[in-house]
Amino acid sequence: MNQSGTGAESTNLFSLNPIKEELIIGVIYSILAVGAMPLYVVVLTVSGCTANSLWLAMFPIMSILSIKQILILREAIRANVTPIALKILMVIGWLYTIGVWLWGCITQNFSLSGVGWSYDFTKLGAATLSALEWYFCFPCLGLTYLAYLIIVLHVHTTRKIASSRRTEKHEIRIFLQSTVLCVCIMLLIVLWHNAESWFAMTNITIAVLNSSWICFLYLNPIFLLVLNKTIRAKVLRLINSKSESTTNLSMIKTNKRVMMRTNGNVANHGIIITNHTDQKYMTT
């Protein structure tokens, strides 16, 4: 196709590159660049808001379960029945969580700052949501810890004399685990929300804060393995069963190899005997 007035040829926009190497490189580059979407920042912020909303959803669930456990211990309700009041509280908690998530997705008020997530206080409502999170989590954590304490006291007052020693150890373990977890998460929340005013926000400070959150995730499983004999025995049994199955599989493979080698040697020996017999008959 020629351009009018110049006579020079113009290349069609949708024609393939005649150079094969450049065409292959262009296809590979296009495939690799699919992940770098223009809406990358928006997707990242929505992901952060989703994670933050799931974190907030944990607190009403913990509180309602704690209240229900206390009512069950007091024999006010049955274990398979949830009162309407608790259902209403659950709905309110989820509405709050969903509202925080939608508002965060719309206003983009939760962003990745360095290696950590934080509220962007330049956005509308970010300061209010941060304050609500601060005042919302501590009552929920306190209520959850109170439920653990009531459970321990209930077991202590209703235990039998024959199993008093074992029950007492179990009480101490439950109380120790709940106390350490509650203190650690409260301490992390306090430090996280006041880090900028209490510490110099260097790379070391940020790394320590984020590492503390990561390590906290493993604290409860570690306590379960150390303090709960039943769970520890199940985990060890699972590990031993896997190691035994791996050992048995390797033994089966070894036996198969030995049998194959033995069969091969027997077959070769039979061929040698047959050839030797044939030669003997031919000589005769």
PyRosetta script that sets phi, psi and omega in degrees:
from pyrosetta import init, pose_from_sequence

init()
pose = pose_from_sequence("MNQSGTGAESTNLFSLNPIKEELIIGVIYSILAVGAMPLYVVVLTVSGCTANSLWLAMFPIMSILSIKQILILREAIRANVTPIALKILMVIGWLYTIGVWLWGCITQNFSLSGVGWSYDFTKLGAATLSALEWYFCFPCLGLTYLAYLIIVLHVHTTRKIASSRRTEKHEIRIFLQSTVLCVCIMLLIVLWHNAESWFAMTNITIAVLNSSWICFLYLNPIFLLVLNKTIRAKVLRLINSKSESTTNLSMIKTNKRVMMRTNGNVANHGIIITNHTDQKYMTT")
pose.set_psi(1, 131.5)
pose.set_omega(1, -177.4)
pose.set_phi(2, -101.9)
pose.set_psi(2, 146.5)
pose.set_omega(2, 173.2)
pose.set_phi(3, -82.8)
pose.set_psi(3, 141.9)
pose.set_omega(3, -178.9)
pose.set_phi(4, -72.1)
pose.set_psi(4, 132.0)
pose.set_omega(4, 174.6)
pose.set_phi(5, 94.0)
pose.set_psi(5, -24.3)
pose.set_omega(5, -177.0)
pose.set_phi(6, -111.9)
pose.set_psi(6, -29.3)
pose.set_omega(6, -179.1)
pose.set_phi(7, 76.7)
pose.set_psi(7, 0.7)
pose.set_omega(7, 179.9)
pose.set_phi(8, -83.2)
pose.set_psi(8, 146.9)
pose.set_omega(8, 179.8)
pose.set_phi(9, -79.0)
pose.set_psi(9, 139.2)
pose.set_omega(9, 175.3)
pose.set_phi(10, -111.4)
pose.set_psi(10, 141.8)
pose.set_omega(10, -177.1)
pose.set_phi(11, -84.1)
pose.set_psi(11, 136.7)
pose.set_omega(11, 176.7)
pose.set_phi(12, -67.5)
pose.set_psi(12, 137.8)
pose.set_omega(12, -176.9)
pose.set_phi(13, -63.3)
pose.set_psi(13, -32.6)
pose.set_omega(13, -174.7)
pose.set_phi(14, -100.5)
pose.set_psi(14, 13.1)
pose.set_omega(14, 177.6)
pose.set_phi(15, -83.6)
pose.set_psi(15, 146.0)
pose.set_omega(15, -179.4)
pose.set_phi(16, -75.6)
pose.set_psi(16, 149.9)
pose.set_omega(16, 177.1)
pose.set_phi(17, -67.3)
pose.set_psi(17, 125.4)
pose.set_omega(17, -179.1)
pose.set_phi(18, -69.1)
pose.set_psi(18, -17.7)
pose.set_omega(18, 178.9)
pose.set_phi(19, -84.7)
pose.set_psi(19, 116.2)
pose.set_omega(19, -172.2)
pose.set_phi(20, -63.5)
pose.set_psi(20, -41.8)
pose.set_omega(20, -177.2)
pose.set_phi(21, -63.9)
pose.set_psi(21, -44.7)
pose.set_omega(21, 178.9)
pose.set_phi(22, -65.0)
pose.set_psi(22, -34.7)
pose.set_omega(22, 178.0)
pose.set_phi(23, -64.4)
pose.set_psi(23, -44.3)
pose.set_omega(23, 179.6)
pose.set_phi(24, -64.3)
pose.set_psi(24, -43.9)
pose.set_omega(24, 179.1)
pose.set_phi(25, -62.6)
pose.set_psi(25, -40.2)
pose.set_omega(25, 179.1)
pose.set_phi(26, -64.3)
pose.set_psi(26, -39.4)
pose.set_omega(26, 178.5)
pose.set_phi(27, -65.5)
pose.set_psi(27, -44.6)
pose.set_omega(27, 179.6)
pose.set_phi(28, -63.0)
pose.set_psi(28, -43.6)
pose.set_omega(28, 179.9)
pose.set_phi(29, -63.7)
pose.set_psi(29, -39.1)
pose.set_omega(29, 179.7)
pose.set_phi(30, -65.0)
pose.set_psi(30, -38.9)
pose.set_omega(30, 179.0)
pose.set_phi(31, -66.2)
pose.set_psi(31, -43.8)
pose.set_omega(31, -179.3)
pose.set_phi(32, -68.4)
pose.set_psi(32, -28.2)
pose.set_omega(32, -177.0)
pose.set_phi(33, -85.6)
pose.set_psi(33, 0.7)
pose.set_omega(33, 180.0)
pose.set_phi(34, -63.9)
pose.set_psi(34, -37.2)
pose.set_omega(34, -179.6)
pose.set_phi(35, -66.8)
pose.set_psi(35, -24.1)
pose.set_omega(35, -180.0)
pose.set_phi(36, -86.1)
pose.set_psi(36, 72.6)
pose.set_omega(36, -176.6)
pose.set_phi(37, -76.0)
pose.set_psi(37, 150.9)
pose.set_omega(37, 176.8)
pose.set_phi(38, -61.2)
pose.set_psi(38, -26.3)
pose.set_omega(38, -179.4)
pose.set_phi(39, -94.4)
pose.set_psi(39, 27.9)
pose.set_omega(39, -176.6)
pose.set_phi(40, -60.3)
pose.set_psi(40, -43.3)
pose.set_omega(40, -178.7)
pose.set_phi(41, -64.7)
pose.set_psi(41, -40.4)
pose.set_omega(41, 179.6)
pose.set_phi(42, -65.1)
pose.set_psi(42, -45.2)
pose.set_omega(42, 179.2)
pose.set_phi(43, -62.6)
pose.set_psi(43, -40.7)
pose.set_omega(43, 178.9)
pose.set_phi(44, -63.1)
pose.set_psi(44, -43.7)
pose.set_omega(44, -179.8)
pose.set_phi(45, -66.5)
pose.set_psi(45, -41.0)
pose.set_omega(45, 177.4)
pose.set_phi(46, -62.9)
pose.set_psi(46, -38.3)
pose.set_omega(46, 176.9)
pose.set_phi(47, -63.0)
pose.set_psi(47, -42.1)
pose.set_omega(47, 177.6)
pose.set_phi(48, -64.3)
pose.set_psi(48, -41.9)
pose.set_omega(48, 177.5)
pose.set_phi(49, -63.9)
pose.set_psi(49, -37.1)
pose.set_omega(49, 178.3)
pose.set_phi(50, -65.3)
pose.set_psi(50, -45.4)
pose.set_omega(50, 178.5)
pose.set_phi(51, -63.1)
pose.set_psi(51, -40.7)
pose.set_omega(51, 178.8)
pose.set_phi(52, -66.3)
pose.set_psi(52, -37.4)
pose.set_omega(52, 179.0)
pose.set_phi(53, -68.4)
pose.set_psi(53, -38.4)
pose.set_omega(53, 176.1)
pose.set_phi(54, -64.7)
pose.set_psi(54, -35.9)
pose.set_omega(54, 175.4)
pose.set_phi(55, -63.4)
pose.set_psi(55, -42.8)
pose.set_omega(55, 178.8)
pose.set_phi(56, -68.8)
pose.set_psi(56, -31.7)
pose.set_omega(56, -179.7)
pose.set_phi(57, -66.7)
pose.set_psi(57, -21.0)
pose.set_omega(57, -179.7)
pose.set_phi(58, -65.4)
pose.set_psi(58, -34.2)
pose.set_omega(58, -173.0)
pose.set_phi(59, -70.1)
pose.set_psi(59, -48.3)
pose.set_omega(59, 176.5)
pose.set_phi(60, -63.8)
pose.set_psi(60, -34.4)
pose.set_omega(60, 177.9)
pose.set_phi(61, -64.7)
pose.set_psi(61, -44.8)
pose.set_omega(61, 177.3)
pose.set_phi(62, -59.8)
pose.set_psi(62, -43.1)
pose.set_omega(62, -177.7)
pose.set_phi(63, -65.4)
pose.set_psi(63, -45.3)
pose.set_omega(63, -178.3)
pose.set_phi(64, -66.5)
pose.set_psi(64, -40.8)
pose.set_omega(64, 176.2)
pose.set_phi(65, -63.1)
pose.set_psi(65, -37.4)
pose.set_omega(65, 178.6)
pose.set_phi(66, -66.0)
pose.set_psi(66, -44.9)
pose.set_omega(66, 178.4)
pose.set_phi(67, -61.5)
pose.set_psi(67, -42.5)
pose.set_omega(67, 179.6)
pose.set_phi(68, -63.9)
pose.set_psi(68, -40.4)
pose.set_omega(68, 179.2)
pose.set_phi(69, -64.1)
pose.set_psi(69, -39.7)
pose.set_omega(69, 178.0)
pose.set_phi(70, -64.3)
pose.set_psi(70, -42.5)
pose.set_omega(70, 179.2)
pose.set_phi(71, -65.6)
pose.set_psi(71, -35.8)
pose.set_omega(71, 177.8)
pose.set_phi(72, -66.7)
pose.set_psi(72, -42.7)
pose.set_omega(72, 179.2)
pose.set_phi(73, -65.0)
pose.set_psi(73, -35.1)
pose.set_omega(73, 177.5)
pose.set_phi(74, -80.4)
pose.set_psi(74, 0.9)
pose.set_omega(74, 179.7)
pose.set_phi(75, 59.3)
pose.set_psi(75, 31.9)
pose.set_omega(75, 175.9)
pose.set_phi(76, -83.1)
pose.set_psi(76, -29.5)
pose.set_omega(76, 177.0)
pose.set_phi(77, -136.9)
pose.set_psi(77, 167.6)
pose.set_omega(77, 174.9)
pose.set_phi(78, -90.8)
pose.set_psi(78, 160.3)
pose.set_omega(78, -174.9)
pose.set_phi(79, -67.2)
pose.set_psi(79, -30.0)
pose.set_omega(79, -177.3)
pose.set_phi(80, -94.9)
pose.set_psi(80, 13.0)
pose.set_omega(80, -178.6)
pose.set_phi(81, -124.2)
pose.set_psi(81, 130.9)
pose.set_omega(81, 175.9)
pose.set_phi(82, -111.5)
pose.set_psi(82, 119.1)
pose.set_omega(82, -178.9)
pose.set_phi(83, -61.8)
pose.set_psi(83, 157.2)
pose.set_omega(83, -179.6)
pose.set_phi(84, -63.6)
pose.set_psi(84, -35.2)
pose.set_omega(84, -179.8)
pose.set_phi(85, -62.0)
pose.set_psi(85, -40.7)
pose.set_omega(85, 178.2)
pose.set_phi(86, -68.7)
pose.set_psi(86, -35.7)
pose.set_omega(86, 176.6)
pose.set_phi(87, -64.4)
pose.set_psi(87, -39.3)
pose.set_omega(87, 177.9)
pose.set_phi(88, -64.6)
pose.set_psi(88, -42.2)
pose.set_omega(88, 177.0)
pose.set_phi(89, -62.4)
pose.set_psi(89, -38.5)
pose.set_omega(89, 177.7)
pose.set_phi(90, -63.5)
pose.set_psi(90, -42.6)
pose.set_omega(90, 178.6)
pose.set_phi(91, -63.4)
pose.set_psi(91, -42.2)
pose.set_omega(91, 178.6)
pose.set_phi(92, -62.4)
pose.set_psi(92, -42.2)
pose.set_omega(92, 178.4)
pose.set_phi(93, -62.3)
pose.set_psi(93, -42.2)
pose.set_omega(93, 179.3)
pose.set_phi(94, -70.1)
pose.set_psi(94, -36.0)
pose.set_omega(94, 176.1)
pose.set_phi(95, -63.3)
pose.set_psi(95, -40.1)
pose.set_omega(95, 176.7)
pose.set_phi(96, -63.0)
pose.set_psi(96, -44.2)
pose.set_omega(96, -179.3)
pose.set_phi(97, -64.4)
pose.set_psi(97, -45.7)
pose.set_omega(97, 179.7)
pose.set_phi(98, -65.4)
pose.set_psi(98, -37.6)
pose.set_omega(98, 177.3)
pose.set_phi(99, -63.2)
pose.set_psi(99, -42.4)
pose.set_omega(99, 176.8)
pose.set_phi(100, -62.5)
pose.set_psi(100, -39.7)
pose.set_omega(100, -178.9)
pose.set_phi(101, -66.8)
pose.set_psi(101, -47.5)
pose.set_omega(101, -179.6)
pose.set_phi(102, -64.3)
pose.set_psi(102, -42.7)
pose.set_omega(102, 179.7)
pose.set_phi(103, -65.4)
pose.set_psi(103, -37.5)
pose.set_omega(103, 177.1)
pose.set_phi(104, -67.0)
pose.set_psi(104, -38.9)
pose.set_omega(104, 178.5)
pose.set_phi(105, -68.1)
pose.set_psi(105, -34.6)
pose.set_omega(105, -178.7)
pose.set_phi(106, -75.4)
pose.set_psi(106, -48.1)
pose.set_omega(106, -175.6)
pose.set_phi(107, -89.5)
pose.set_psi(107, -10.3)
pose.set_omega(107, -179.3)
pose.set_phi(108, 56.5)
pose.set_psi(108, 49.2)
pose.set_omega(108, -173.8)
pose.set_phi(109, -93.5)
pose.set_psi(109, 1.8)
pose.set_omega(109, 179.9)
pose.set_phi(110, -124.4)
pose.set_psi(110, 111.9)
pose.set_omega(110, -170.8)
pose.set_phi(111, -129.4)
pose.set_psi(111, 162.3)
pose.set_omega(111, 177.7)
pose.set_phi(112, -86.3)
pose.set_psi(112, 113.9)
pose.set_omega(112, -179.2)
pose.set_phi(113, -111.5)
pose.set_psi(113, 103.5)
pose.set_omega(113, -175.7)
pose.set_phi(114, 71.2)
pose.set_psi(114, -117.0)
pose.set_omega(114, 178.0)
pose.set_phi(115, -109.2)
pose.set_psi(115, 10.1)
pose.set_omega(115, -178.3)
pose.set_phi(116, -133.2)
pose.set_psi(116, 156.7)
pose.set_omega(116, 178.1)
pose.set_phi(117, -92.8)
pose.set_psi(117, 144.8)
pose.set_omega(117, 179.1)
pose.set_phi(118, -159.0)
pose.set_psi(118, 160.7)
pose.set_omega(118, 176.3)
pose.set_phi(119, -73.1)
pose.set_psi(119, 138.5)
pose.set_omega(119, 174.3)
pose.set_phi(120, -91.0)
pose.set_psi(120, 100.5)
pose.set_omega(120, -173.2)
pose.set_phi(121, -72.2)
pose.set_psi(121, -2.9)
pose.set_omega(121, 172.8)
pose.set_phi(122, -79.4)
pose.set_psi(122, -13.0)
pose.set_omega(122, 179.9)
pose.set_phi(123, -88.9)
pose.set_psi(123, 155.1)
pose.set_omega(123, -177.5)
pose.set_phi(124, -68.0)
pose.set_psi(124, 126.8)
pose.set_omega(124, 175.1)
pose.set_phi(125, 83.7)
pose.set_psi(125, -1.5)
pose.set_omega(125, -177.5)
pose.set_phi(126, -65.9)
pose.set_psi(126, -42.2)
pose.set_omega(126, 179.8)
pose.set_phi(127, -64.5)
pose.set_psi(127, -38.3)
pose.set_omega(127, 179.2)
pose.set_phi(128, -66.0)
pose.set_psi(128, -43.4)
pose.set_omega(128, 179.3)
pose.set_phi(129, -65.2)
pose.set_psi(129, -38.1)
pose.set_omega(129, 177.6)
pose.set_phi(130, -63.8)
pose.set_psi(130, -41.8)
pose.set_omega(130, 178.3)
pose.set_phi(131, -67.2)
pose.set_psi(131, -39.9)
pose.set_omega(131, 177.9)
pose.set_phi(132, -62.8)
pose.set_psi(132, -40.5)
pose.set_omega(132, 177.0)
pose.set_phi(133, -61.8)
pose.set_psi(133, -40.2)
pose.set_omega(133, -179.6)
pose.set_phi(134, -64.0)
pose.set_psi(134, -46.4)
pose.set_omega(134, -177.0)
pose.set_phi(135, -83.0)
pose.set_psi(135, -10.7)
pose.set_omega(135, -177.2)
pose.set_phi(136, -90.9)
pose.set_psi(136, -34.4)
pose.set_omega(136, -172.2)
pose.set_phi(137, -76.9)
pose.set_psi(137, -37.0)
pose.set_omega(137, -174.4)
pose.set_phi(138, -68.0)
pose.set_psi(138, -44.0)
pose.set_omega(138, 174.3)
pose.set_phi(139, -60.1)
pose.set_psi(139, -37.6)
pose.set_omega(139, 178.9)
pose.set_phi(140, -65.8)
pose.set_psi(140, -43.4)
pose.set_omega(140, 178.0)
pose.set_phi(141, -65.3)
pose.set_psi(141, -40.5)
pose.set_omega(141, 177.6)
pose.set_phi(142, -63.3)
pose.set_psi(142, -39.7)
pose.set_omega(142, 178.4)
pose.set_phi(143, -66.2)
pose.set_psi(143, -39.9)
pose.set_omega(143, 178.0)
pose.set_phi(144, -63.9)
pose.set_psi(144, -43.0)
pose.set_omega(144, 178.5)
pose.set_phi(145, -65.6)
pose.set_psi(145, -36.6)
pose.set_omega(145, 177.0)
pose.set_phi(146, -62.8)
pose.set_psi(146, -38.0)
pose.set_omega(146, 177.7)
pose.set_phi(147, -63.7)
pose.set_psi(147, -43.2)
pose.set_omega(147, 176.2)
pose.set_phi(148, -59.2)
pose.set_psi(148, -43.5)
pose.set_omega(148, -178.3)
pose.set_phi(149, -64.1)
pose.set_psi(149, -41.2)
pose.set_omega(149, 178.7)
pose.set_phi(150, -65.7)
pose.set_psi(150, -38.7)
pose.set_omega(150, 177.6)
pose.set_phi(151, -60.8)
pose.set_psi(151, -45.4)
pose.set_omega(151, -179.8)
pose.set_phi(152, -62.8)
pose.set_psi(152, -45.1)
pose.set_omega(152, 179.8)
pose.set_phi(153, -65.5)
pose.set_psi(153, -36.5)
pose.set_omega(153, 178.8)
pose.set_phi(154, -65.6)
pose.set_psi(154, -44.6)
pose.set_omega(154, 177.9)
pose.set_phi(155, -64.1)
pose.set_psi(155, -37.1)
pose.set_omega(155, -179.0)
pose.set_phi(156, -66.0)
pose.set_psi(156, -37.5)
pose.set_omega(156, -177.1)
pose.set_phi(157, -83.8)
pose.set_psi(157, -19.7)
pose.set_omega(157, -176.5)
pose.set_phi(158, -110.7)
pose.set_psi(158, 7.3)
pose.set_omega(158, -176.8)
pose.set_phi(159, -73.5)
pose.set_psi(159, 160.2)
pose.set_omega(159, 178.5)
pose.set_phi(160, -92.6)
pose.set_psi(160, 154.7)
pose.set_omega(160, -177.5)
pose.set_phi(161, -66.9)
pose.set_psi(161, -36.7)
pose.set_omega(161, -176.0)
pose.set_phi(162, -66.2)
pose.set_psi(162, -30.4)
pose.set_omega(162, -177.6)
pose.set_phi(163, -113.1)
pose.set_psi(163, 28.2)
pose.set_omega(163, -174.6)
pose.set_phi(164, -67.1)
pose.set_psi(164, -41.0)
pose.set_omega(164, -176.8)
pose.set_phi(165, -66.0)
pose.set_psi(165, -47.0)
pose.set_omega(165, 179.7)
pose.set_phi(166, -64.7)
pose.set_psi(166, -42.3)
pose.set_omega(166, -179.6)
pose.set_phi(167, -65.1)
pose.set_psi(167, -37.7)
pose.set_omega(167, 179.7)
pose.set_phi(168, -64.1)
pose.set_psi(168, -40.4)
pose.set_omega(168, 176.9)
pose.set_phi(169, -63.6)
pose.set_psi(169, -40.7)
pose.set_omega(169, 179.5)
pose.set_phi(170, -65.0)
pose.set_psi(170, -39.2)
pose.set_omega(170, 176.7)
pose.set_phi(171, -60.2)
pose.set_psi(171, -46.6)
pose.set_omega(171, -178.5)
pose.set_phi(172, -62.1)
pose.set_psi(172, -39.9)
pose.set_omega(172, -180.0)
pose.set_phi(173, -65.7)
pose.set_psi(173, -45.0)
pose.set_omega(173, 178.5)
pose.set_phi(174, -61.8)
pose.set_psi(174, -45.6)
pose.set_omega(174, -178.8)
pose.set_phi(175, -65.4)
pose.set_psi(175, -40.3)
pose.set_omega(175, 178.9)
pose.set_phi(176, -64.5)
pose.set_psi(176, -45.5)
pose.set_omega(176, -179.4)
pose.set_phi(177, -63.3)
pose.set_psi(177, -47.9)
pose.set_omega(177, -178.9)
pose.set_phi(178, -65.3)
pose.set_psi(178, -37.1)
pose.set_omega(178, -179.6)
pose.set_phi(179, -66.7)
pose.set_psi(179, -47.5)
pose.set_omega(179, -178.2)
pose.set_phi(180, -64.5)
pose.set_psi(180, -44.0)
pose.set_omega(180, -179.9)
pose.set_phi(181, -63.6)
pose.set_psi(181, -43.8)
pose.set_omega(181, -179.2)
pose.set_phi(182, -65.0)
pose.set_psi(182, -44.1)
pose.set_omega(182, 179.8)
pose.set_phi(183, -64.6)
pose.set_psi(183, -42.3)
pose.set_omega(183, -177.8)
pose.set_phi(184, -64.7)
pose.set_psi(184, -45.5)
pose.set_omega(184, -177.2)
pose.set_phi(185, -70.0)
pose.set_psi(185, -35.7)
pose.set_omega(185, 175.4)
pose.set_phi(186, -65.3)
pose.set_psi(186, -41.9)
pose.set_omega(186, 179.0)
pose.set_phi(187, -63.5)
pose.set_psi(187, -40.8)
pose.set_omega(187, 179.0)
pose.set_phi(188, -65.1)
pose.set_psi(188, -42.0)
pose.set_omega(188, 179.9)
pose.set_phi(189, -63.9)
pose.set_psi(189, -43.2)
pose.set_omega(189, 179.5)
pose.set_phi(190, -63.2)
pose.set_psi(190, -46.3)
pose.set_omega(190, -179.4)
pose.set_phi(191, -66.1)
pose.set_psi(191, -38.4)
pose.set_omega(191, -177.6)
pose.set_phi(192, -66.3)
pose.set_psi(192, -41.8)
pose.set_omega(192, -177.0)
pose.set_phi(193, -78.4)
pose.set_psi(193, -19.7)
pose.set_omega(193, -178.3)
pose.set_phi(194, -115.7)
pose.set_psi(194, 14.7)
pose.set_omega(194, -175.3)
pose.set_phi(195, -63.5)
pose.set_psi(195, -41.5)
pose.set_omega(195, -176.1)
pose.set_phi(196, -67.1)
pose.set_psi(196, -30.5)
pose.set_omega(196, -179.6)
pose.set_phi(197, -91.4)
pose.set_psi(197, -20.1)
pose.set_omega(197, -177.4)
pose.set_phi(198, -98.4)
pose.set_psi(198, -31.0)
pose.set_omega(198, -173.5)
pose.set_phi(199, -126.7)
pose.set_psi(199, 160.7)
pose.set_omega(199, 169.8)
pose.set_phi(200, -80.6)
pose.set_psi(200, 120.0)
pose.set_omega(200, -172.9)
pose.set_phi(201, -77.4)
pose.set_psi(201, 70.4)
pose.set_omega(201, 174.8)
pose.set_phi(202, -85.7)
pose.set_psi(202, 174.3)
pose.set_omega(202, 178.3)
pose.set_phi(203, -63.1)
pose.set_psi(203, -34.2)
pose.set_omega(203, 179.3)
pose.set_phi(204, -66.5)
pose.set_psi(204, -43.5)
pose.set_omega(204, 179.3)
pose.set_phi(205, -61.7)
pose.set_psi(205, -45.7)
pose.set_omega(205, 179.7)
pose.set_phi(206, -63.7)
pose.set_psi(206, -41.4)
pose.set_omega(206, 179.9)
pose.set_phi(207, -64.6)
pose.set_psi(207, -40.1)
pose.set_omega(207, 179.6)
pose.set_phi(208, -65.6)
pose.set_psi(208, -42.8)
pose.set_omega(208, 179.9)
pose.set_phi(209, -62.7)
pose.set_psi(209, -46.6)
pose.set_omega(209, -179.8)
pose.set_phi(210, -68.8)
pose.set_psi(210, -36.7)
pose.set_omega(210, 177.1)
pose.set_phi(211, -65.2)
pose.set_psi(211, -33.9)
pose.set_omega(211, 178.4)
pose.set_phi(212, -64.4)
pose.set_psi(212, -41.7)
pose.set_omega(212, 176.9)
pose.set_phi(213, -63.6)
pose.set_psi(213, -41.5)
pose.set_omega(213, -179.7)
pose.set_phi(214, -64.9)
pose.set_psi(214, -43.6)
pose.set_omega(214, 179.8)
pose.set_phi(215, -66.5)
pose.set_psi(215, -32.5)
pose.set_omega(215, -179.7)
pose.set_phi(216, -63.1)
pose.set_psi(216, -30.7)
pose.set_omega(216, 179.6)
pose.set_phi(217, -62.1)
pose.set_psi(217, -28.8)
pose.set_omega(217, -178.3)
pose.set_phi(218, -92.9)
pose.set_psi(218, -3.0)
pose.set_omega(218, -174.3)
pose.set_phi(219, -69.4)
pose.set_psi(219, -46.0)
pose.set_omega(219, -179.4)
pose.set_phi(220, -64.9)
pose.set_psi(220, -45.9)
pose.set_omega(220, 175.4)
pose.set_phi(221, -59.5)
pose.set_psi(221, -37.3)
pose.set_omega(221, 178.5)
pose.set_phi(222, -64.5)
pose.set_psi(222, -42.7)
pose.set_omega(222, 177.9)
pose.set_phi(223, -63.0)
pose.set_psi(223, -39.2)
pose.set_omega(223, 178.9)
pose.set_phi(224, -63.7)
pose.set_psi(224, -39.7)
pose.set_omega(224, 179.1)
pose.set_phi(225, -70.7)
pose.set_psi(225, -37.4)
pose.set_omega(225, -176.0)
pose.set_phi(226, -79.3)
pose.set_psi(226, -41.6)
pose.set_omega(226, -171.5)
pose.set_phi(227, -98.4)
pose.set_psi(227, -19.4)
pose.set_omega(227, -177.4)
pose.set_phi(228, -105.6)
pose.set_psi(228, 109.0)
pose.set_omega(228, -175.9)
pose.set_phi(229, -67.6)
pose.set_psi(229, -36.2)
pose.set_omega(229, -178.6)
pose.set_phi(230, -65.1)
pose.set_psi(230, -47.8)
pose.set_omega(230, 179.2)
pose.set_phi(231, -65.1)
pose.set_psi(231, -40.4)
pose.set_omega(231, 178.9)
pose.set_phi(232, -61.3)
pose.set_psi(232, -41.5)
pose.set_omega(232, 179.1)
pose.set_phi(233, -65.5)
pose.set_psi(233, -39.0)
pose.set_omega(233, 178.8)
pose.set_phi(234, -65.6)
pose.set_psi(234, -41.9)
pose.set_omega(234, 179.5)
pose.set_phi(235, -64.8)
pose.set_psi(235, -44.1)
pose.set_omega(235, 178.7)
pose.set_phi(236, -64.3)
pose.set_psi(236, -37.8)
pose.set_omega(236, 177.8)
pose.set_phi(237, -65.4)
pose.set_psi(237, -38.8)
pose.set_omega(237, 178.1)
pose.set_phi(238, -65.4)
pose.set_psi(238, -43.0)
pose.set_omega(238, 179.1)
pose.set_phi(239, -64.6)
pose.set_psi(239, -42.4)
pose.set_omega(239, -179.6)
pose.set_phi(240, -66.3)
pose.set_psi(240, -38.0)
pose.set_omega(240, 179.0)
pose.set_phi(241, -65.5)
pose.set_psi(241, -38.1)
pose.set_omega(241, 177.7)
pose.set_phi(242, -67.3)
pose.set_psi(242, -40.7)
pose.set_omega(242, 179.6)
pose.set_phi(243, -67.1)
pose.set_psi(243, -38.2)
pose.set_omega(243, 178.3)
pose.set_phi(244, -66.8)
pose.set_psi(244, -40.4)
pose.set_omega(244, 178.2)
pose.set_phi(245, -64.9)
pose.set_psi(245, -37.9)
pose.set_omega(245, 176.5)
pose.set_phi(246, -65.1)
pose.set_psi(246, -41.3)
pose.set_omega(246, 178.7)
pose.set_phi(247, -64.7)
pose.set_psi(247, -43.8)
pose.set_omega(247, 179.1)
pose.set_phi(248, -63.8)
pose.set_psi(248, -38.9)
pose.set_omega(248, 178.9)
pose.set_phi(249, -64.2)
pose.set_psi(249, -42.8)
pose.set_omega(249, 178.4)
pose.set_phi(250, -65.5)
pose.set_psi(250, -36.6)
pose.set_omega(250, 178.0)
pose.set_phi(251, -66.6)
pose.set_psi(251, -39.2)
pose.set_omega(251, 177.9)
pose.set_phi(252, -63.8)
pose.set_psi(252, -42.9)
pose.set_omega(252, 178.3)
pose.set_phi(253, -63.3)
pose.set_psi(253, -40.4)
pose.set_omega(253, 179.2)
pose.set_phi(254, -64.4)
pose.set_psi(254, -42.8)
pose.set_omega(254, 178.9)
pose.set_phi(255, -63.5)
pose.set_psi(255, -38.7)
pose.set_omega(255, 177.7)
pose.set_phi(256, -63.1)
pose.set_psi(256, -41.6)
pose.set_omega(256, 178.6)
pose.set_phi(257, -63.9)
pose.set_psi(257, -41.6)
pose.set_omega(257, 179.3)
pose.set_phi(258, -63.7)
pose.set_psi(258, -42.2)
pose.set_omega(258, 179.2)
pose.set_phi(259, -65.0)
pose.set_psi(259, -39.6)
pose.set_omega(259, 178.7)
pose.set_phi(260, -64.9)
pose.set_psi(260, -41.9)
pose.set_omega(260, 177.8)
pose.set_phi(261, -65.2)
pose.set_psi(261, -40.1)
pose.set_omega(261, 179.4)
pose.set_phi(262, -64.5)
pose.set_psi(262, -44.8)
pose.set_omega(262, 178.6)
pose.set_phi(263, -63.3)
pose.set_psi(263, -37.9)
pose.set_omega(263, 178.3)
pose.set_phi(264, -66.0)
pose.set_psi(264, -40.8)
pose.set_omega(264, 178.3)
pose.set_phi(265, -65.7)
pose.set_psi(265, -40.5)
pose.set_omega(265, 178.6)
pose.set_phi(266, -64.0)
pose.set_psi(266, -41.1)
pose.set_omega(266, 179.5)
pose.set_phi(267, -64.9)
pose.set_psi(267, -43.1)
pose.set_omega(267, 178.2)
pose.set_phi(268, -63.9)
pose.set_psi(268, -38.8)
pose.set_omega(268, 178.9)
pose.set_phi(269, -65.0)
pose.set_psi(269, -37.9)
pose.set_omega(269, 177.9)
pose.set_phi(270, -66.5)
pose.set_psi(270, -37.7)
pose.set_omega(270, 178.6)
pose.set_phi(271, -65.0)
pose.set_psi(271, -41.2)
pose.set_omega(271, 180.0)
pose.set_phi(272, -63.4)
pose.set_psi(272, -42.3)
pose.set_omega(272, 179.7)
pose.set_phi(273, -65.0)
pose.set_psi(273, -41.3)
pose.set_omega(273, -179.7)
pose.set_phi(274, -63.4)
pose.set_psi(274, -45.0)
pose.set_omega(274, 178.8)
pose.set_phi(275, -63.0)
pose.set_psi(275, -39.5)
pose.set_omega(275, 179.9)
pose.set_phi(276, -65.6)
pose.set_psi(276, -38.3)
pose.set_omega(276, 178.9)
pose.set_phi(277, -67.8)
pose.set_psi(277, -41.1)
pose.set_omega(277, 179.1)
pose.set_phi(278, -62.5)
pose.set_psi(278, -41.9)
pose.set_omega(278, 179.0)
pose.set_phi(279, -64.2)
pose.set_psi(279, -35.9)
pose.set_omega(279, -180.0)
pose.set_phi(280, -65.2)
pose.set_psi(280, -44.1)
pose.set_omega(280, 178.7)
pose.set_phi(281, -65.4)
pose.set_psi(281, -37.5)
pose.set_omega(281, 179.9)
pose.set_phi(282, -65.7)
pose.set_psi(282, -38.6)
pose.set_omega(282, 179.3)
pose.set_phi(283, -66.9)
pose.set_psi(283, -38.8)
pose.set_omega(283, 178.8)
pose.set_phi(284, -66.5)
pose.dump_pdb("model.pdb")
